[in-house]
Amino acid sequence: MTPEICPNCDAEVPPGARACPECGADEDTGWSQGAYCDRLGIPDPDEEFDREEFVKNEFGPAEKPSRIKVIWIITALVLAGLLLLMAF
């Protein structure tokens, strides 16, 4: 399968091209089925997968709830409880 970007020189490769128009790399000299998948950022199955690092890279560091959020949540629960008491 022809990669969209040449793994050797990072040039764009037209769909269906048999070789890179910039450096001449092809199936025999440099790209392969694996070269197409290398650009996707999929971890190598032979490497140990670090879930914590993956989550950190994808979503950023874990956000701790601020005190203001906690105060608003408690206020909302208290008000909901008061409304329920007044309904009975």
Buried (B, 14 or more C-beta within 10 A) or exposed (E): EBBEBBBBBEEEBEEEEEBBEEBEBBEEEBBBEEBBEBEEEEEEEEEEEEEEEEEEEEEEEEEEEEEEEEEEEEEEEEEEEEEEEEEE
